[in-house]
Amino acid sequence: MPHGAADLTTRFQAQHAASRAMVDVPLAWRRERLGRIAHLIETHGPALADAVQADFGVRSPHLTDVADYFVLLAAIGQLQKKLPRWMKPQRVSTPIYLQPARAHIQRQPLGVVGVIGPWNYPLQLTLGPLAAALAAGNRVMIKPSELTPRSSALLADLLHAAFTPDEVTVVQGGADVAHAFASLPFDHLFFTGSTAVGRKVAEAAAQNLTPTTLELGGKSPCILDASCFLPGREGDLASAALKIAHGKLLNAGQTCIAPDYVLLPPGCEAAFEQAFAQAVDRLFPTLGGNADYASIVTDRHHARLHDLLAQAQAQGARVVRLGEGADKSDNKAAASPPHPYPHTHPKKSEAQKNFESIRAHALAHPRQMAPALVFNPPADCRLMTEEIFGPILPVLSCDGPDAAIAHINARPRPLALYWFGSDTAARDRVLARTVSGGVTVNDTLMHIAHENLPFGGVGDSGWGAYHGETGFLRFTQQKPVLVQSRWAMGELFYPPYGPRFQQVMVLLKRWL
Protein backbone atom coordinates (compact mmCIF):
# COMPACT_ATOMS: atom_id res chain seq x y z
CA MET A 1 0.00 0.00 0.00
CA PRO A 2 1.43 3.43 -0.94
CA HIS A 3 2.33 5.70 1.94
CA GLY A 4 1.50 9.39 2.19
CA ALA A 5 3.75 12.26 3.18
CA ALA A 6 2.27 12.45 6.70
CA ASP A 7 2.95 8.75 7.27
CA LEU A 8 6.55 9.13 6.02
CA THR A 9 7.11 12.04 8.37
CA THR A 10 5.68 10.14 11.34
CA ARG A 11 7.93 7.17 10.68
CA PHE A 12 10.96 9.39 10.22
CA GLN A 13 10.28 11.31 13.43
CA ALA A 14 10.04 8.06 15.42
CA GLN A 15 13.41 6.91 14.12
CA HIS A 16 14.95 10.35 14.57
CA ALA A 17 13.87 10.48 18.22
CA ALA A 18 15.19 6.95 18.84
CA SER A 19 18.53 7.72 17.23
CA ARG A 20 19.02 10.81 19.40
CA ALA A 21 17.95 8.98 22.55
CA MET A 22 20.60 6.28 22.00
CA VAL A 23 23.65 7.72 20.30
CA ASP A 24 26.07 5.11 21.66
CA VAL A 25 24.81 1.83 20.17
CA PRO A 26 26.56 -1.17 21.78
CA LEU A 27 28.35 -3.85 19.75
CA ALA A 28 25.96 -6.53 21.00
CA TRP A 29 22.93 -4.61 19.68
CA ARG A 30 24.53 -4.14 16.29
CA ARG A 31 25.49 -7.80 15.97
CA GLU A 32 22.04 -8.93 17.04
CA ARG A 33 20.39 -6.77 14.38
CA LEU A 34 22.71 -8.18 11.72
CA GLY A 35 21.78 -11.64 12.94
CA ARG A 36 18.13 -10.87 12.33
CA ILE A 37 18.86 -10.09 8.66
CA ALA A 38 20.83 -13.31 8.26
CA HIS A 39 18.00 -15.26 9.91
CA LEU A 40 15.47 -13.62 7.61
CA ILE A 41 17.46 -14.73 4.55
CA GLU A 42 18.02 -18.26 5.82
CA THR A 43 14.39 -18.72 6.88
CA HIS A 44 12.49 -16.89 4.15
CA GLY A 45 14.98 -17.01 1.29
CA PRO A 46 12.94 -19.43 -0.87
CA ALA A 47 9.76 -17.35 -0.48
CA LEU A 48 11.60 -14.15 -1.37
CA ALA A 49 13.22 -15.85 -4.39
CA ASP A 50 9.76 -16.97 -5.54
CA ALA A 51 8.52 -13.40 -5.21
CA VAL A 52 11.41 -12.10 -7.30
CA GLN A 53 10.69 -14.81 -9.87
CA ALA A 54 7.05 -13.72 -10.00
CA ASP A 55 8.06 -10.08 -10.46
CA PHE A 56 10.36 -10.86 -13.40
CA GLY A 57 8.31 -13.62 -15.01
CA VAL A 58 11.42 -15.79 -15.38
CA ARG A 59 14.30 -15.52 -12.95
CA SER A 60 15.92 -18.60 -11.47
CA PRO A 61 16.00 -18.97 -7.67
CA HIS A 62 19.59 -20.14 -8.22
CA LEU A 63 20.42 -16.71 -9.62
CA THR A 64 18.89 -15.08 -6.55
CA ASP A 65 20.86 -17.48 -4.36
CA VAL A 66 24.25 -16.61 -5.85
CA ALA A 67 23.74 -12.95 -6.80
CA ASP A 68 21.69 -11.89 -3.76
CA TYR A 69 21.96 -14.26 -0.81
CA PHE A 70 25.57 -15.41 -1.16
CA VAL A 71 26.84 -11.83 -1.45
CA LEU A 72 24.64 -10.69 1.44
CA LEU A 73 25.63 -13.47 3.82
CA ALA A 74 29.32 -12.94 3.01
CA ALA A 75 28.94 -9.24 3.80
CA ILE A 76 27.08 -9.90 7.06
CA GLY A 77 29.69 -12.45 8.10
CA GLN A 78 32.48 -9.92 7.57
CA LEU A 79 30.59 -7.22 9.47
CA GLN A 80 30.01 -9.53 12.43
CA LYS A 81 33.68 -10.46 12.54
CA LYS A 82 35.25 -7.04 12.01
CA LEU A 83 32.83 -4.79 13.92
CA PRO A 84 34.74 -4.87 17.25
CA ARG A 85 37.86 -3.46 15.59
CA TRP A 86 36.04 -1.02 13.33
CA MET A 87 34.04 0.48 16.22
CA LYS A 88 37.07 1.26 18.38
CA PRO A 89 38.33 4.83 18.63
CA GLN A 90 41.21 5.26 16.21
CA ARG A 91 44.33 6.76 17.77
CA VAL A 92 46.17 9.26 15.58
CA SER A 93 49.63 10.76 16.05
CA THR A 94 49.86 14.35 17.26
CA PRO A 95 52.17 16.87 15.56
CA ILE A 96 54.95 18.30 17.69
CA TYR A 97 53.44 21.79 17.86
CA LEU A 98 50.34 20.34 19.63
CA GLN A 99 52.10 17.95 21.98
CA PRO A 100 51.67 16.74 24.66
CA ALA A 101 47.99 16.67 23.66
CA ARG A 102 46.48 13.35 22.54
CA ALA A 103 44.02 12.77 19.69
CA HIS A 104 41.70 10.09 18.39
CA ILE A 105 38.78 9.60 16.01
CA GLN A 106 35.53 8.46 17.59
CA ARG A 107 33.26 6.46 15.29
CA GLN A 108 29.57 7.13 15.90
CA PRO A 109 26.27 6.38 14.13
CA LEU A 110 24.97 9.09 11.83
CA GLY A 111 21.38 8.64 13.01
CA VAL A 112 18.65 7.89 10.47
CA VAL A 113 19.61 6.48 7.07
CA GLY A 114 17.29 6.31 4.08
CA VAL A 115 17.76 3.52 1.51
CA ILE A 116 16.09 3.61 -1.91
CA GLY A 117 16.46 0.17 -3.46
CA PRO A 118 16.43 -0.84 -7.14
CA TRP A 119 14.47 -3.51 -8.99
CA ASN A 120 17.25 -5.47 -10.71
CA TYR A 121 18.65 -7.12 -7.56
CA PRO A 122 15.91 -6.13 -5.13
CA LEU A 123 17.28 -8.16 -2.22
CA GLN A 124 21.07 -7.70 -2.35
CA LEU A 125 20.96 -4.01 -3.25
CA THR A 126 18.42 -3.23 -0.53
CA LEU A 127 19.52 -5.49 2.32
CA GLY A 128 23.22 -4.84 1.69
CA PRO A 129 23.05 -1.11 2.49
CA LEU A 130 20.66 -1.94 5.34
CA ALA A 131 23.22 -4.30 6.89
CA ALA A 132 26.04 -1.75 6.60
CA ALA A 133 23.87 1.00 8.11
CA LEU A 134 22.76 -1.20 11.03
CA ALA A 135 26.35 -2.30 11.62
CA ALA A 136 27.24 1.37 11.96
CA GLY A 137 24.50 1.72 14.61
CA ASN A 138 21.87 3.60 12.60
CA ARG A 139 18.10 3.45 12.21
CA VAL A 140 16.98 2.76 8.65
CA MET A 141 14.01 3.63 6.45
CA ILE A 142 13.68 1.70 3.17
CA LYS A 143 11.86 2.53 -0.06
CA PRO A 144 11.98 -0.55 -2.34
CA SER A 145 11.22 -0.44 -6.05
CA GLU A 146 7.63 -0.38 -7.25
CA LEU A 147 8.72 -2.39 -10.34
CA THR A 148 9.09 -5.50 -8.18
CA PRO A 149 5.86 -5.23 -6.16
CA ARG A 150 5.69 -8.82 -4.89
CA SER A 151 9.21 -8.97 -3.54
CA SER A 152 8.92 -5.42 -2.17
CA ALA A 153 5.71 -6.26 -0.30
CA LEU A 154 7.07 -9.52 1.12
CA LEU A 155 10.34 -7.86 2.14
CA ALA A 156 8.35 -5.16 3.93
CA ASP A 157 6.29 -7.75 5.83
CA LEU A 158 9.37 -9.72 6.86
CA LEU A 159 11.37 -6.69 7.96
CA HIS A 160 8.45 -5.30 9.93
CA ALA A 161 8.12 -8.64 11.68
CA ALA A 162 11.85 -8.74 12.48
CA PHE A 163 12.38 -5.11 13.58
CA THR A 164 10.55 -2.47 15.55
CA PRO A 165 9.45 0.61 13.56
CA ASP A 166 12.10 2.79 15.22
CA GLU A 167 14.81 0.34 14.07
CA VAL A 168 13.80 -0.48 10.48
CA THR A 169 10.71 0.52 8.52
CA VAL A 170 9.70 0.05 4.89
CA VAL A 171 7.53 2.40 2.84
CA GLN A 172 6.06 1.47 -0.52
CA GLY A 173 4.76 3.41 -3.49
CA GLY A 174 5.67 4.91 -6.84
CA ALA A 175 7.66 7.91 -8.01
CA ASP A 176 5.67 10.36 -5.87
CA VAL A 177 6.46 8.40 -2.71
CA ALA A 178 10.12 8.11 -3.76
CA HIS A 179 10.34 11.90 -4.15
CA ALA A 180 8.72 12.52 -0.76
CA PHE A 181 11.05 9.91 0.75
CA ALA A 182 14.16 11.56 -0.74
CA SER A 183 12.94 14.91 0.62
CA LEU A 184 13.05 13.75 4.26
CA PRO A 185 15.87 15.25 6.34
CA PHE A 186 17.85 12.02 6.69
CA ASP A 187 21.29 11.95 8.21
CA HIS A 188 22.31 10.06 5.06
CA LEU A 189 20.45 8.92 1.94
CA PHE A 190 21.59 5.90 -0.08
CA PHE A 191 20.21 5.44 -3.60
CA THR A 192 20.80 2.71 -6.16
CA GLY A 193 19.35 3.23 -9.64
CA SER A 194 19.75 5.06 -12.91
CA THR A 195 21.76 8.23 -13.42
CA ALA A 196 18.64 10.13 -14.51
CA VAL A 197 16.74 9.27 -11.32
CA GLY A 198 19.90 9.78 -9.26
CA ARG A 199 19.96 13.42 -10.31
CA LYS A 200 16.39 13.85 -9.04
CA VAL A 201 17.25 12.14 -5.75
CA ALA A 202 20.29 14.37 -5.27
CA GLU A 203 18.20 17.46 -6.01
CA ALA A 204 15.54 16.49 -3.47
CA ALA A 205 18.12 15.61 -0.82
CA ALA A 206 19.98 18.89 -1.37
CA GLN A 207 17.02 20.86 0.02
CA ASN A 208 17.92 19.47 3.47
CA LEU A 209 21.69 19.32 2.85
CA THR A 210 21.31 15.56 3.23
CA PRO A 211 24.58 13.78 2.35
CA THR A 212 24.02 11.11 -0.26
CA THR A 213 25.55 7.99 -1.70
CA LEU A 214 24.48 7.47 -5.31
CA GLU A 215 25.13 4.03 -6.82
CA LEU A 216 24.26 4.65 -10.46
CA GLY A 217 25.02 3.00 -13.80
CA GLY A 218 26.69 4.05 -16.98
CA LYS A 219 28.35 2.52 -19.97
CA SER A 220 31.04 0.18 -18.67
CA PRO A 221 33.64 -0.65 -21.34
CA CYS A 222 35.23 -4.05 -21.89
CA ILE A 223 38.61 -3.98 -23.64
CA LEU A 224 39.91 -7.02 -25.49
CA ASP A 225 43.63 -6.47 -25.95
CA ALA A 226 45.40 -7.65 -29.11
CA SER A 227 47.14 -10.31 -27.01
CA CYS A 228 43.81 -12.19 -26.84
CA PHE A 229 43.97 -12.79 -30.59
CA LEU A 230 47.56 -14.02 -30.99
CA PRO A 231 48.02 -17.28 -32.95
CA GLY A 232 47.96 -20.26 -30.64
CA ARG A 233 46.09 -18.32 -27.90
CA GLU A 234 42.59 -19.31 -28.96
CA GLY A 235 41.95 -20.52 -25.44
CA ASP A 236 42.47 -17.00 -24.13
CA LEU A 237 39.81 -15.65 -26.48
CA ALA A 238 37.38 -18.46 -25.61
CA SER A 239 37.87 -17.82 -21.90
CA ALA A 240 37.43 -14.07 -22.33
CA ALA A 241 34.29 -14.52 -24.43
CA LEU A 242 32.77 -16.86 -21.83
CA LYS A 243 33.44 -14.42 -19.00
CA ILE A 244 32.11 -11.48 -21.01
CA ALA A 245 29.00 -13.46 -21.94
CA HIS A 246 28.42 -14.39 -18.31
CA GLY A 247 28.86 -10.79 -17.17
CA LYS A 248 26.60 -9.48 -19.92
CA LEU A 249 23.85 -12.09 -19.68
CA LEU A 250 23.61 -12.51 -15.91
CA ASN A 251 20.07 -11.40 -15.10
CA ALA A 252 19.64 -10.86 -18.87
CA GLY A 253 21.98 -7.88 -18.77
CA GLN A 254 20.00 -6.09 -16.07
CA THR A 255 23.08 -5.49 -13.97
CA CYS A 256 24.58 -2.06 -13.29
CA ILE A 257 28.15 -3.30 -13.79
CA ALA A 258 27.44 -5.47 -16.84
CA PRO A 259 29.84 -4.90 -19.75
CA ASP A 260 28.07 -2.28 -21.84
CA TYR A 261 30.23 -2.46 -24.95
CA VAL A 262 33.39 -4.19 -26.22
CA LEU A 263 36.46 -2.54 -27.73
CA LEU A 264 38.65 -4.86 -29.82
CA PRO A 265 41.33 -4.60 -32.55
CA PRO A 266 40.15 -4.12 -36.16
CA GLY A 267 39.84 -7.38 -38.05
CA CYS A 268 39.07 -9.43 -34.93
CA GLU A 269 35.30 -9.09 -35.10
CA ALA A 270 34.64 -12.48 -36.71
CA ALA A 271 36.79 -14.34 -34.18
CA PHE A 272 35.04 -12.64 -31.28
CA GLU A 273 31.60 -13.25 -32.79
CA GLN A 274 32.31 -16.95 -33.08
CA ALA A 275 33.76 -17.22 -29.57
CA PHE A 276 30.88 -15.24 -28.04
CA ALA A 277 28.25 -17.33 -29.85
CA GLN A 278 29.86 -20.51 -28.51
CA ALA A 279 29.89 -19.03 -25.01
CA VAL A 280 26.18 -18.19 -25.21
CA ASP A 281 25.39 -21.72 -26.35
CA ARG A 282 27.40 -23.12 -23.44
CA LEU A 283 25.72 -20.92 -20.83
CA PHE A 284 22.19 -21.12 -22.25
CA PRO A 285 21.70 -24.09 -24.61
CA THR A 286 18.13 -22.85 -25.03
CA LEU A 287 16.61 -19.45 -24.41
CA GLY A 288 12.82 -19.53 -24.51
CA GLY A 289 11.50 -21.22 -21.39
CA ASN A 290 14.99 -21.65 -19.91
CA ALA A 291 14.62 -21.03 -16.18
CA ASP A 292 18.27 -19.94 -15.97
CA TYR A 293 17.77 -17.09 -18.45
CA ALA A 294 15.97 -14.17 -16.84
CA SER A 295 13.15 -12.18 -18.38
CA ILE A 296 13.31 -8.44 -18.96
CA VAL A 297 11.53 -6.98 -15.98
CA THR A 298 8.62 -5.16 -17.68
CA ASP A 299 7.01 -4.79 -21.09
CA ARG A 300 8.17 -1.17 -21.20
CA HIS A 301 11.81 -2.11 -20.63
CA HIS A 302 11.47 -4.95 -23.14
CA ALA A 303 10.07 -2.66 -25.84
CA ARG A 304 12.79 -0.08 -25.18
CA LEU A 305 15.52 -2.65 -25.81
CA HIS A 306 13.97 -3.64 -29.12
CA ASP A 307 13.76 0.02 -30.05
CA LEU A 308 17.48 0.39 -29.36
CA LEU A 309 18.23 -2.57 -31.63
CA ALA A 310 15.94 -1.37 -34.37
CA GLN A 311 17.44 2.11 -34.43
CA ALA A 312 21.05 0.85 -34.48
CA GLN A 313 20.29 -1.55 -37.31
CA ALA A 314 18.42 1.09 -39.24
CA GLN A 315 21.49 3.32 -39.03
CA GLY A 316 23.77 0.69 -40.53
CA ALA A 317 24.99 -1.45 -37.65
CA ARG A 318 25.32 -5.20 -38.18
CA VAL A 319 23.13 -7.07 -35.69
CA VAL A 320 23.75 -10.72 -34.83
CA ARG A 321 21.17 -12.48 -32.68
CA LEU A 322 22.37 -15.52 -30.79
CA GLY A 323 20.98 -18.57 -29.09
CA GLU A 324 18.42 -21.18 -30.01
CA GLY A 325 15.19 -19.73 -31.35
CA ALA A 326 16.64 -16.35 -32.24
CA ASP A 327 15.82 -15.06 -35.70
CA LYS A 328 19.18 -14.73 -37.49
CA SER A 329 17.79 -14.03 -40.93
CA ASP A 330 19.30 -10.56 -41.32
CA ASN A 331 22.73 -10.70 -39.72
CA LYS A 332 23.94 -8.06 -42.15
CA ALA A 333 24.19 -4.32 -42.09
CA ALA A 334 20.78 -2.91 -42.82
CA ALA A 335 20.36 -0.67 -45.83
CA SER A 336 20.10 2.96 -44.77
CA PRO A 337 16.37 3.75 -44.64
CA PRO A 338 14.89 7.16 -45.34
CA HIS A 339 13.85 7.46 -41.69
CA PRO A 340 16.00 6.65 -38.64
CA TYR A 341 13.14 4.81 -36.92
CA PRO A 342 11.77 2.34 -39.45
CA HIS A 343 8.76 1.37 -37.35
CA THR A 344 7.45 4.93 -37.72
CA HIS A 345 7.79 4.96 -41.51
CA PRO A 346 4.82 3.88 -43.66
CA LYS A 347 6.87 1.43 -45.74
CA LYS A 348 8.25 -1.54 -43.80
CA SER A 349 12.01 -1.96 -44.14
CA GLU A 350 13.92 -5.17 -43.47
CA ALA A 351 14.80 -3.77 -40.04
CA GLN A 352 11.11 -3.25 -39.28
CA LYS A 353 10.19 -6.76 -40.40
CA ASN A 354 12.93 -8.15 -38.22
CA PHE A 355 11.80 -5.98 -35.31
CA GLU A 356 8.31 -7.49 -35.59
CA SER A 357 9.65 -11.05 -35.78
CA ILE A 358 11.58 -10.48 -32.56
CA ARG A 359 8.44 -9.19 -30.87
CA ALA A 360 6.55 -12.31 -32.02
CA HIS A 361 9.28 -14.50 -30.53
CA ALA A 362 9.05 -12.56 -27.28
CA LEU A 363 5.31 -13.18 -27.04
CA ALA A 364 5.98 -16.91 -27.13
CA HIS A 365 8.57 -16.61 -24.34
CA PRO A 366 7.59 -13.77 -21.99
CA ARG A 367 10.24 -11.08 -22.24
CA GLN A 368 13.11 -13.55 -22.58
CA MET A 369 15.08 -11.54 -25.09
CA ALA A 370 17.66 -13.24 -27.29
CA PRO A 371 21.23 -11.93 -26.86
CA ALA A 372 22.50 -9.75 -29.65
CA LEU A 373 25.88 -8.49 -30.82
CA VAL A 374 25.81 -5.13 -32.58
CA PHE A 375 28.91 -4.37 -34.63
CA ASN A 376 30.09 -0.77 -34.98
CA PRO A 377 26.85 1.09 -34.20
CA PRO A 378 26.96 4.86 -34.85
CA ALA A 379 28.31 6.88 -31.94
CA ASP A 380 25.14 8.98 -31.76
CA CYS A 381 22.60 6.14 -31.68
CA ARG A 382 20.76 5.47 -28.44
CA LEU A 383 22.54 2.15 -28.02
CA MET A 384 25.79 4.08 -27.55
CA THR A 385 24.46 7.02 -25.56
CA GLU A 386 22.12 5.27 -23.08
CA GLU A 387 22.84 2.59 -20.52
CA ILE A 388 21.57 -0.60 -22.19
CA PHE A 389 20.48 -2.74 -19.22
CA GLY A 390 19.68 -5.74 -21.38
CA PRO A 391 21.32 -8.59 -23.37
CA ILE A 392 22.63 -6.37 -26.20
CA LEU A 393 26.39 -6.00 -26.61
CA PRO A 394 27.82 -3.40 -29.01
CA VAL A 395 31.24 -4.31 -30.46
CA LEU A 396 33.51 -1.49 -31.65
CA SER A 397 36.77 -1.67 -33.56
CA CYS A 398 39.52 0.18 -31.72
CA ASP A 399 43.13 0.38 -32.84
CA GLY A 400 45.24 -0.22 -29.74
CA PRO A 401 45.30 0.77 -26.06
CA ASP A 402 45.73 4.48 -26.71
CA ALA A 403 42.65 4.58 -28.93
CA ALA A 404 40.67 2.69 -26.28
CA ILE A 405 41.82 5.13 -23.62
CA ALA A 406 40.83 8.10 -25.77
CA HIS A 407 37.40 6.57 -26.46
CA ILE A 408 36.73 5.98 -22.75
CA ASN A 409 38.03 9.36 -21.61
CA ALA A 410 35.86 11.19 -24.14
CA ARG A 411 32.76 9.90 -22.35
CA PRO A 412 31.31 10.07 -18.82
CA ARG A 413 33.32 8.02 -16.35
CA PRO A 414 31.96 4.47 -16.13
CA LEU A 415 30.91 2.43 -13.11
CA ALA A 416 33.15 -0.47 -14.14
CA LEU A 417 35.93 -1.22 -16.61
CA TYR A 418 37.01 -4.66 -17.81
CA TRP A 419 40.31 -5.54 -19.49
CA PHE A 420 41.29 -8.87 -21.04
CA GLY A 421 44.72 -9.91 -22.25
CA SER A 422 48.24 -10.94 -21.28
CA ASP A 423 50.13 -7.74 -22.17
CA THR A 424 50.73 -6.27 -18.72
CA ALA A 425 52.24 -3.05 -20.10
CA ALA A 426 49.09 -2.39 -22.15
CA ARG A 427 46.93 -3.26 -19.14
CA ASP A 428 48.80 -0.92 -16.82
CA ARG A 429 48.61 1.89 -19.37
CA VAL A 430 44.83 1.57 -19.49
CA LEU A 431 44.52 1.40 -15.69
CA ALA A 432 46.78 4.41 -15.18
CA ARG A 433 45.11 6.64 -17.76
CA THR A 434 41.40 5.92 -17.20
CA VAL A 435 39.15 6.54 -14.19
CA SER A 436 36.24 4.25 -13.34
CA GLY A 437 34.26 3.15 -10.32
CA GLY A 438 35.97 -0.25 -10.27
CA VAL A 439 37.96 -2.67 -12.42
CA THR A 440 38.15 -6.41 -12.97
CA VAL A 441 41.06 -7.72 -15.06
CA ASN A 442 40.55 -10.90 -17.11
CA ASP A 443 37.01 -11.36 -15.79
CA THR A 444 33.79 -9.41 -15.32
CA LEU A 445 31.72 -8.45 -12.27
CA MET A 446 33.99 -10.11 -9.71
CA HIS A 447 35.27 -6.94 -8.04
CA ILE A 448 31.80 -6.43 -6.55
CA ALA A 449 32.12 -9.72 -4.65
CA HIS A 450 35.38 -8.72 -2.92
CA GLU A 451 34.28 -7.34 0.44
CA ASN A 452 37.62 -5.63 1.09
CA LEU A 453 37.26 -3.55 -2.07
CA PRO A 454 35.07 -0.43 -2.00
CA PHE A 455 32.21 -0.50 -4.48
CA GLY A 456 30.85 2.69 -6.01
CA GLY A 457 30.85 5.02 -8.97
CA VAL A 458 32.55 8.21 -10.05
CA GLY A 459 31.10 11.19 -11.90
CA ASP A 460 27.97 10.24 -13.83
CA SER A 461 28.18 6.69 -12.46
CA GLY A 462 27.67 7.93 -8.91
CA TRP A 463 29.53 9.05 -5.83
CA GLY A 464 30.39 7.42 -2.56
CA ALA A 465 31.24 3.76 -2.03
CA TYR A 466 30.35 0.94 0.32
CA HIS A 467 31.18 -2.73 1.10
CA GLY A 468 33.41 -3.82 3.97
CA GLU A 469 34.95 -1.16 6.17
CA THR A 470 34.26 1.45 3.48
CA GLY A 471 30.53 0.73 3.86
CA PHE A 472 30.73 0.85 7.64
CA LEU A 473 32.43 4.25 7.43
CA ARG A 474 29.92 5.47 4.83
CA PHE A 475 27.25 5.41 7.57
CA THR A 476 29.53 6.55 10.39
CA GLN A 477 30.44 9.98 11.73
CA GLN A 478 34.19 10.02 12.29
CA LYS A 479 34.37 12.56 15.07
CA PRO A 480 37.82 14.05 15.68
CA VAL A 481 38.68 14.46 19.37
CA LEU A 482 41.71 16.30 20.79
CA VAL A 483 42.41 15.89 24.51
CA GLN A 484 44.55 18.77 25.72
CA SER A 485 47.29 18.25 28.28
CA ARG A 486 47.63 20.27 31.46
CA TRP A 487 51.16 21.00 30.27
CA ALA A 488 49.97 22.57 27.04
CA MET A 489 51.85 25.66 25.88
CA GLY A 490 49.04 27.15 23.82
CA GLU A 491 49.52 30.54 25.49
CA LEU A 492 52.65 30.96 23.39
CA PHE A 493 50.35 31.57 20.42
CA TYR A 494 48.05 34.05 22.18
CA PRO A 495 48.19 37.81 21.58
CA PRO A 496 49.63 40.28 22.17
CA TYR A 497 52.15 39.21 19.55
CA GLY A 498 55.72 40.30 20.00
CA PRO A 499 59.37 39.16 19.84
CA ARG A 500 58.73 35.97 21.87
CA PHE A 501 55.91 34.93 19.52
CA GLN A 502 58.17 35.51 16.50
CA GLN A 503 60.95 33.39 18.03
CA VAL A 504 58.52 30.53 18.73
CA MET A 505 57.19 30.64 15.17
CA VAL A 506 60.70 30.59 13.67
CA LEU A 507 61.58 27.57 15.82
CA LEU A 508 58.38 25.67 15.02
CA LYS A 509 58.67 26.26 11.28
CA ARG A 510 62.04 24.50 11.33
CA TRP A 511 60.27 21.35 12.54
CA LEU A 512 57.52 21.33 9.92
C-alpha angles and dihedrals in degrees: 000000000000116000126225129227093258091053091049091051092049092051092046093049091052091053093043092054092047093049092052093045091055111032095154104063111190123234091242092057092050094049092047092053091050088050090056091057091049090048091049091054094045094046103037102024096111092050092049091048089052089051091051089048090052091049093052099036091226121029121134119238085223089063090051089048095055101031098039114018101034092050092045096049091047090052093047091048091054092047092051091050100043101036096093091058096039093051096053120103109263114231115219129192118255121227116243095250090062099042139151085036119102128220140194141164116243115208113215137168116266093222120236119020124194119209122194108192129204131231102234097071099010095174105040096040093048103038093040095064088040091057093048092048093049091047087056089053100254136139113239137211117192131202108188124196120281089213090074099045099163097051091040092053094046092046089052092051093048095046092047089052092049100043138039116245092252090056103043130354132174126211123192135202145092136287094306092056091045090054093048089047093052089049094061115108096250122172085232134000122207119196131181118187145075125341091241093055091040090063090055092048092050091049093051093046092049091067088071096032086244111172111234142200111207117194101188137160136240140159107307112199126219115204121203106197121216088250088073090066101047116129111269093021097092089126090062091055093046091050092047092048091050093051092046091049091050092049092046099043101040104118086002091290094305092130124113093222096042114131103267099192140355127234115200139160118278113266094029097091096099093049092050092046091054094045093047092048090052090049092052091050090051095049097039113019086180131021112191110073093003106142090206093059111076126224124239104263101241140008089248093055090044093053091047092056092052089049090054091052094046094051094047092049092046089055093054107273119141110239122200118188116203140199135047114312096019116132106242097171097118106037090150135093108281118239111256106263124211090248127046092224107050095189089065094051119092094231115065114234125200088261090056093048090050091047089056093048090054090051090051090052090050092054089058091050109032108245094323096142120201115241115254136196115209114197120212100338115189114274092237098051118109091248088067099038101043130059103258103210093185143075096288118114121190114208118205129189111235125177106225139318095298092055090048091050092050091049093051095043092051089064137057112290111269130232092232139012126200127198127187127190147073100254101104093186091057090045093051091048091056093046093048096047103041131064122212139153092255143341138219117190118210092358141050134242096000098112089070090062094056105095093197091059119080114239121210147098138264129219111338090003091063143268134258126035139226142183124103119359090342089062092046090052092045088069096036132090107224099208115197114221126189117190109201121218124232085235093059117140097205091131088074087074096047123104145283087080118210144136094313091053091050092050091050092050093050090051095047094048089059088061097049 
